[in-house]
Amino acid sequence: MKQPKTPPPPSFEQSLTELEAVVDALEKGEMTLEDSLAAFERGIGLTRVCRQALETAEQRVRILTDARPDAEPEPFDAHD
């Protein structure tokens, strides 16, 4: 039996938008404790997705802007 396909991870922009919504909801203070904890947990996960995307982008920028005249192209592996 085939395993169902896992949806691709959300993009940086999608994650950031959802994270902003989670923060707004938490700041309103109208959620139950359980809902707040679930939202906080989701926010932590989204923060990690955003941080990883930013670290990957920073690595790519470093590779592209290496000013050494003898710099060799380096393979880029986004799944380190």
C-alpha positions in Angstrom: 0.0 0.0 0.0 1.3 3.4 -0.9 2.1 6.0 1.8 0.2 9.2 1.4 2.4 12.0 0.1 3.5 14.5 2.7 2.7 18.0 1.7 5.7 20.2 1.1 6.7 22.4 3.9 5.2 25.9 3.8 7.2 28.7 2.2 9.0 31.3 4.3 6.4 33.8 3.5 3.5 31.4 4.4 5.2 30.5 7.6 5.9 34.1 8.5 2.2 35.1 7.8 0.9 32.3 9.9 3.4 33.1 12.7 2.2 36.7 12.8 -1.4 35.4 13.1 -0.4 33.1 15.9 1.3 36.0 17.8 -1.7 38.3 17.2 -4.1 35.6 18.6 -1.8 35.0 21.7 -1.5 38.8 22.3 -5.3 39.2 22.5 -5.3 36.9 25.5 -8.8 35.5 24.6 -7.7 31.8 24.2 -8.0 29.1 26.8 -4.8 27.8 28.4 -4.8 24.7 26.2 -5.4 26.7 23.0 -2.7 29.1 24.0 -0.2 26.2 24.6 -1.2 24.7 21.2 -0.7 28.0 19.5 2.6 28.6 21.2 3.8 25.2 20.1 2.7 25.9 16.5 4.5 29.3 16.7 7.8 27.6 17.9 7.6 25.2 14.9 6.9 28.1 12.5 9.9 30.1 14.0 12.1 27.1 13.3 10.9 26.9 9.7 11.6 30.6 9.2 15.0 30.5 10.9 16.1 27.5 8.7 14.9 29.4 5.6 16.9 32.5 6.6 20.0 30.4 7.4 19.8 28.7 4.0 19.4 32.1 2.3 22.4 33.5 4.2 24.5 30.5 3.2 23.6 31.0 -0.5 24.5 34.7 -0.3 27.8 33.9 1.3 28.6 31.4 -1.5 27.5 33.9 -4.2 29.5 36.9 -2.7 32.7 35.1 -1.9 35.3 37.6 -3.1 38.3 35.3 -3.2 39.7 35.3 -6.8 40.4 31.6 -6.5 37.0 30.7 -5.1 35.6 27.6 -6.6 31.9 27.0 -7.0 30.7 25.0 -4.1 27.8 22.5 -4.2 24.8 23.8 -2.4 22.9 21.3 -0.3 19.8 22.8 1.3 19.2 19.6 3.4 22.2 19.7 5.7 
